[in-house]
Amino acid sequence: MLKNLIAAFFSWYIKTIIHKDFAAFSYNKITMDESRSVLLLSNHFSWWDGFLMFQLNKLFFKKNFHVMVSDDNYRKVSFLKHLGAFPVKKNSRSLIKSLEHAGKLLDDTTNLVLIFPQGKLYSNHVNDIEFQKGLMNIVNSSRGKFQYIFSASFVDYFDKRKPSVSCYLQSWDSAELTDFDLIRAAYNKHYEASRRQQGRIMI
């Protein structure tokens, strides 16, 4: 009961700070298979990313939210565990277990697992999204019944005092779900198309 109250409070808090600090938070609606879990792959450029994807899940995907975070952040920000976060400690024996845990979460159709394949923060203006190999540990630890959703987010101020966030979504399906280079290429194709679309926005 207490856990649910804490989760509800921080869910409200995230919604509130996004509304307070951003002029707008927009996303495109896509067709998805409600009967499958979601592996959400997103670019990672700011402190906000996990919170933005949490809110996006609340508004659109409506799945049980899970996100892999660094062990340091998991320890420093105590409420993350109430919002579906689980820790991963790089260069440790527990790394593989954390990746396998993420894969097992995908076997439950009610779950969404958010992964930042870059593994660390990069500028919002990079031309290409790098992928860490750990992604394949997650994919191979699952039964492969999930669906890939690509998210590419960009922030611009335009004519406002506060920035706006645009989140571009794409559902991606392939006969070969476990080919690392294919997944990376497909995501980067979506990322580049999204970046170009963002660049065409006129105010």
N, C-alpha and C positions, 0 to 999 in steps of 0.2 A: 504493500500500500504506500509506504513512504517513498519507495523507489519510483512508483508511478507519479506521485506528487512532484518529486524532484524533476523527473523527466518533463512533466507538463509545464512546470515553471520555466525551465530553460528553453523549452520549445517556444513558449510565449516570449521569452527574453530575446531569442534569436530573431524572431519575427519583428520585434520592436526595434532592435538596433539596426536591422537592415532597412526598415522603413525610415528610421531617423537619419541614417548616414548616407543613403542613396536616393537620388531623385527618382529612379525607376529600376525595377528588376524585371526584365522581360525574357521570355523563352518561346520557342515554337513548339506546338503540339505535334506529336508523331503517333503513328500507329504502332502498338506493341502487343505482344502476346501476354495477356493477363495470367495465363496458366503457367508461365515460366518465371523463374527468378531473374534478376537483373544484375549484370556485371557492368557497372557504370565507370567508364574510363574518362578522366577529365584532365585538362591542363592544370598546372599548379604554379600560380604566380603571386599569391598573396595569402596573408593571414586569414582572409575572409573565405577562402575556397570551400572548406569543409562546411561552414555555416550556410553558404549559398546553396550548396548541393543538398544539405539537410532540408532547407526551406523548399527547394525545388521538389524534393521527394514528397514533402508534406502536401504541396499544392497539386502535383501532377502524378507521380508514380504511385504514391500511397502504399508503399511497401514497408516492411520492417527495415529500418536504416542501420547499416553497419559500415564502419570506415576504419581503415588501417592507419594508425598514427605512430609517430616515433615514440619510443619508450620515454624519452625525456619529456615530451609534451604530455604524454599520458599521466606522468607523475606530477607535473607542474599544474596542470589544469584538471583538478579532481572531478569536475562534473562531466567530463567527456565520456566516462564509462556509463553514465546514465543515458547517453544519447547514442549508444551503439558502437562506440569506439573500442578498439582492441589494439594493444601495443605490439610493435615489432622492433626488435633490437638488432641493428645491423651488425654484421661481423660477430655473431654469437651463435651458440648451438640452438638457441630458441628460435632463430630466424625461420628455419624450415617448418617448425611446428606452427608458427604464426601464419605462414603462407598456406599450409595445409588446412588450418582452421578456417581461413577465408574460403578455400575451395569447398569445404564441407558445408559452409553456410549457404552456398549456392545450390545445394541439393534440396533446400526447402523453398518451395515456390513462392512463399510469402516474403522472401528476403530480397533486399537490394544491398549489394556490396560495392562501395565506392573505393576505387583505386586511383592514385595519381601515379601513372607509370613512369614519370620522370624521376620519382624518388626524392626530389628536393625542389626548392623554389627556383624558378627561372623568370626572366623578364616576360611581361605580357606581349612583348614585341618580337620574340624569337620566330625564326622562319620555319623551324622544324622541331617536332617534339621527340625527344629522346626517350627510349623505353629501357627500363631495367629488366634483366632476364628473370627476375623473381615472379613476374607476371605468369610465366608458364608453369611455375610450381603451383600456383593457384588454380589455373585452368586444368592441369593434369590431376589435381587432387579432387576435382569435382567429377560428377557423373556426366558432365557435358550437356545437361538439360537446360541450361540458362540461355539468356539472350544478351548480346552485346548492345549497349547503348553508348554512343560517343557524345561527349559534351565538350564544347569549345567556348570558353567565356572570355569576353573582352570588356574593358572599362574605358569609357570616354566621358569627358565633361560637357563637350559641346557648348551650349549657351547657358548652362546651369551652374550654380555655385557648388552643387553636389554632383558627384559622378553618377553615371547610369551604367548598369550592368546588362549586357546582352548575352544570353546563353543560347547557343545553337546546338540542337539535338539531332541525332541521326540514329535510327535503328539499323544495325548491320547484321546480316546473316550470311553464312558461308558454309559450304559443304565441308571445308577444312577449318575447324574451329581452333586447332592447336598449332597452327603454323605461325611462329613468332614474326617472321618477316612480313607475312601476309597481313596479320593484325596491325602491325606497326604502319605498314604502307596504307592500309585502309583508313586508319585513324588520321594519319597525316594528310591524306587526300581531303578528308572532311575538315580538318583544321585549316588547311589552306583555303578551301572554298568559303569557310566561315570568316576567315580573316579578310578575304576580298569583299565579302558581302558587308562586313562591318565598315570597311573603308569606303563603301559607296553610300553610307548613310548621310543624308543631307538634312540640315536643320533650317 
